[in-house]
Amino acid sequence: MKIKQVMTTDVETCTPDTPIFEIAKKMKELDVGVIPICEGDELKGLATDRDIVLNAIAEQWPLDTPISRVMTEDPVRGTVDMSAEEAAELMADVQIRRLPIVEQGRLIGIVSLGDLAIERNLTDDAGEALEEISEPSKPKK
Protein backbone atom coordinates (compact mmCIF):
# COMPACT_ATOMS: atom_id res chain seq x y z
CA MET A 1 0.00 0.00 0.00
CA LYS A 2 1.35 3.43 -0.95
CA ILE A 3 1.76 6.04 1.76
CA LYS A 4 -0.52 8.46 -0.07
CA GLN A 5 -3.42 6.06 0.59
CA VAL A 6 -3.15 6.50 4.37
CA MET A 7 -1.59 9.94 4.90
CA THR A 8 -3.49 13.06 5.85
CA THR A 9 -3.31 15.59 3.03
CA ASP A 10 -5.25 18.52 4.47
CA VAL A 11 -2.44 19.60 6.81
CA GLU A 12 -2.51 22.88 8.73
CA THR A 13 0.88 24.62 8.71
CA CYS A 14 2.45 27.71 10.22
CA THR A 15 5.44 29.85 9.29
CA PRO A 16 8.76 30.01 11.19
CA ASP A 17 7.87 33.44 12.59
CA THR A 18 4.57 32.29 14.14
CA PRO A 19 4.68 32.87 17.93
CA ILE A 20 4.85 29.83 20.20
CA PHE A 21 1.50 30.64 21.83
CA GLU A 22 -0.24 30.66 18.43
CA ILE A 23 1.20 27.23 17.62
CA ALA A 24 -0.01 25.88 20.96
CA LYS A 25 -3.45 27.40 20.41
CA LYS A 26 -3.68 25.84 16.94
CA MET A 27 -2.64 22.44 18.34
CA LYS A 28 -5.43 22.68 20.91
CA GLU A 29 -8.04 23.74 18.32
CA LEU A 30 -7.04 20.93 15.94
CA ASP A 31 -6.41 18.37 18.70
CA VAL A 32 -2.97 17.52 17.29
CA GLY A 33 0.51 17.28 18.73
CA VAL A 34 2.44 18.58 15.73
CA ILE A 35 2.26 21.48 13.31
CA PRO A 36 4.51 21.48 10.23
CA ILE A 37 6.45 24.72 9.81
CA CYS A 38 6.71 25.84 6.20
CA GLU A 39 7.85 28.73 4.07
CA GLY A 40 5.42 28.56 1.20
CA ASP A 41 5.06 24.83 0.54
CA GLU A 42 8.63 24.05 1.64
CA LEU A 43 8.92 22.14 4.92
CA LYS A 44 11.35 23.86 7.28
CA GLY A 45 10.62 21.99 10.49
CA LEU A 46 8.05 20.55 12.85
CA ALA A 47 6.67 22.12 15.99
CA THR A 48 5.66 19.43 18.44
CA ASP A 49 3.95 19.66 21.79
CA ARG A 50 7.18 18.26 23.21
CA ASP A 51 9.21 21.06 21.57
CA ILE A 52 6.96 23.63 23.21
CA VAL A 53 7.22 22.08 26.67
CA LEU A 54 10.90 21.11 26.72
CA ASN A 55 12.44 23.77 24.50
CA ALA A 56 10.22 26.77 25.22
CA ILE A 57 8.43 26.52 28.55
CA ALA A 58 11.14 24.67 30.47
CA GLU A 59 13.70 27.16 29.16
CA GLN A 60 11.36 30.08 30.00
CA TRP A 61 11.17 31.52 26.50
CA PRO A 62 8.51 34.21 26.17
CA LEU A 63 5.42 32.77 24.47
CA ASP A 64 5.60 35.40 21.74
CA THR A 65 8.98 33.98 20.64
CA PRO A 66 8.94 32.73 17.03
CA ILE A 67 8.49 28.96 16.82
CA SER A 68 11.69 28.78 14.73
CA ARG A 69 13.67 29.19 17.99
CA VAL A 70 12.36 25.96 19.51
CA MET A 71 11.05 23.78 16.66
CA THR A 72 12.59 20.57 15.36
CA GLU A 73 14.60 21.67 12.35
CA ASP A 74 15.23 19.49 9.31
CA PRO A 75 12.91 16.65 10.40
CA VAL A 76 13.02 13.16 8.95
CA ARG A 77 10.80 13.08 5.89
CA GLY A 78 9.01 10.44 3.91
CA THR A 79 8.34 10.57 0.20
CA VAL A 80 5.16 10.08 -1.77
CA ASP A 81 6.77 7.09 -3.50
CA MET A 82 7.31 5.05 -0.33
CA SER A 83 5.00 2.35 0.86
CA ALA A 84 3.14 2.54 4.14
CA GLU A 85 5.25 -0.36 5.36
CA GLU A 86 8.45 1.55 4.56
CA ALA A 87 7.07 4.57 6.42
CA ALA A 88 6.34 2.43 9.49
CA GLU A 89 9.85 0.96 9.37
CA LEU A 90 11.42 4.42 9.04
CA MET A 91 9.34 5.74 11.93
CA ALA A 92 10.45 2.80 14.08
CA ASP A 93 14.11 3.18 13.08
CA VAL A 94 14.28 6.86 14.03
CA GLN A 95 11.70 6.58 16.82
CA ILE A 96 9.14 9.13 15.67
CA ARG A 97 5.35 9.05 15.81
CA ARG A 98 4.64 11.38 12.88
CA LEU A 99 6.25 11.54 9.46
CA PRO A 100 5.87 14.50 7.11
CA ILE A 101 5.54 13.43 3.47
CA VAL A 102 7.23 15.59 0.87
CA GLU A 103 7.51 15.70 -2.88
CA GLN A 104 10.40 17.74 -4.30
CA GLY A 105 10.78 19.47 -0.92
CA ARG A 106 7.09 20.46 -0.76
CA LEU A 107 4.94 19.24 2.11
CA ILE A 108 2.07 17.20 0.68
CA GLY A 109 0.91 15.30 3.74
CA ILE A 110 1.68 13.74 7.09
CA VAL A 111 1.27 10.24 8.42
CA SER A 112 1.03 9.20 12.07
CA LEU A 113 1.28 5.86 13.76
CA GLY A 114 -2.48 6.18 14.30
CA ASP A 115 -3.01 6.47 10.53
CA LEU A 116 -1.01 3.29 10.04
CA ALA A 117 -2.69 1.46 12.91
CA ILE A 118 -6.21 1.84 11.50
CA GLU A 119 -5.25 0.12 8.26
CA ARG A 120 -5.97 -3.57 8.81
CA ASN A 121 -2.94 -4.87 6.93
CA LEU A 122 -0.60 -2.34 8.59
CA THR A 123 -1.58 -2.93 12.20
CA ASP A 124 1.42 -5.16 12.87
CA ASP A 125 3.86 -2.65 11.33
CA ALA A 126 2.38 0.21 13.35
CA GLY A 127 2.44 -1.87 16.52
CA GLU A 128 6.07 -2.78 15.99
CA ALA A 129 6.94 0.86 15.32
CA LEU A 130 5.14 1.97 18.47
CA GLU A 131 6.84 -0.74 20.50
CA GLU A 132 10.27 0.44 19.32
CA ILE A 133 9.41 4.11 19.91
CA SER A 134 7.78 3.66 23.30
CA GLU A 135 10.65 2.31 25.34
CA PRO A 136 9.96 2.79 29.05
CA SER A 137 11.66 5.85 30.45
CA LYS A 138 14.09 5.47 33.28
CA PRO A 139 14.55 8.20 35.85
CA LYS A 140 17.97 9.87 35.94
CA LYS A 141 20.00 8.89 38.96
C-alpha positions, 0 to 999 in steps of 0.5 A, spaced: 500 500 500 502 506 498 503 512 503 498 516 499 493 512 501 493 512 508 496 519 509 493 526 511 493 531 506 489 537 508 495 539 513 494 545 517 501 549 517 504 555 520 510 559 518 517 560 522 515 566 525 509 564 528 509 565 535 509 559 540 502 561 543 499 561 536 502 554 535 499 551 541 493 554 540 492 551 533 494 544 536 489 545 541 483 547 536 485 541 531 487 536 537 494 535 534 501 534 537 504 537 531 504 542 526 509 542 520 512 549 519 513 551 512 515 557 508 510 557 502 510 549 501 517 548 503 517 544 509 522 547 514 521 543 520 516 541 525 513 544 531 511 538 536 507 539 543 514 536 546 518 542 543 513 547 546 514 544 553 521 542 553 524 547 549 520 553 550 516 553 557 522 549 560 527 554 558 522 560 560 522 563 552 517 568 552 510 565 548 511 570 543 517 567 541 517 565 534 516 557 533 523 557 529 527 558 535 524 551 539 522 547 533 525 541 530 529 543 524 530 538 518 525 533 520 526 526 517 521 526 511 518 520 507 516 521 500 510 520 496 513 514 492 514 510 499 509 504 501 506 505 508 510 499 510 516 503 509 514 509 512 512 504 518 519 501 518 522 508 518 518 511 523 520 505 528 528 506 526 528 513 528 523 513 533 518 518 531 510 518 531 509 522 525 512 523 518 511 528 514 511 526 506 514 531 501 515 531 494 520 535 491 521 538 498 514 540 498 509 538 504 504 534 501 501 530 507 503 527 514 502 520 516 502 518 524 502 511 527 495 512 528 493 512 521 497 506 520 494 502 525 487 503 522 489 500 516 488 492 517 494 490 513 498 495 517 496 494 524 502 489 525 507 494 522 504 500 526 504 496 533 512 494 531 513 501 530 510 503 536 513 498 541 520 500 538 518 508 539 515 507 546 521 504 550 519 505 558 523 511 560 528 510 566 529 516 571 535 519 571 540 517 577 
